[in-house]
Amino acid sequence: MSSNNERTVALGNRLKELRNKHNLTITGLAEVLGISHSYVGFLEKGTRKV
């Protein structure tokens, strides 16, 4: 079974993949989601939990 950290990193990688697929910047995605761009960056890097 994967550790929580591995899942967090995998989720971040998937988020970045989908953001790029839809040609969104981190700031653009943050605006759509109603969260800060720094939080999106932390999520993509796997340094913040959801």
C-alpha positions in Angstrom: 0.0 0.0 0.0 1.2 3.5 -0.8 2.1 5.9 2.0 0.1 9.1 2.4 3.1 11.1 1.1 3.2 9.0 -2.1 -0.5 9.6 -2.6 -0.1 13.3 -2.0 2.7 13.5 -4.6 0.7 11.4 -7.1 -2.3 13.7 -6.6 -0.1 16.8 -7.2 1.3 15.2 -10.4 -2.2 14.5 -11.7 -3.4 18.0 -10.8 -0.5 19.5 -12.8 -1.1 17.1 -15.7 -4.7 18.1 -15.9 -3.9 21.8 -15.5 -1.4 21.7 -18.4 -3.9 19.6 -20.5 -6.4 22.5 -20.2 -3.7 25.1 -20.8 -4.2 26.8 -17.4 -1.6 28.6 -15.5 -1.3 28.0 -11.7 -2.9 31.4 -11.2 -5.7 30.6 -13.7 -6.5 27.3 -12.0 -6.4 29.0 -8.6 -9.0 31.6 -9.8 -11.3 28.8 -11.1 -11.0 26.9 -7.8 -11.3 30.0 -5.6 -8.0 29.3 -3.8 -4.6 31.0 -3.8 -2.0 30.3 -6.5 0.5 29.5 -3.8 -1.8 26.7 -2.5 -2.1 25.2 -6.0 1.7 25.2 -6.2 2.0 23.5 -2.9 -0.5 20.9 -4.0 1.3 20.2 -7.2 4.6 19.8 -5.4 3.0 17.5 -2.8 4.0 19.7 0.1 0.5 20.4 1.2 -2.3 17.9 1.9 -5.7 18.4 0.4 
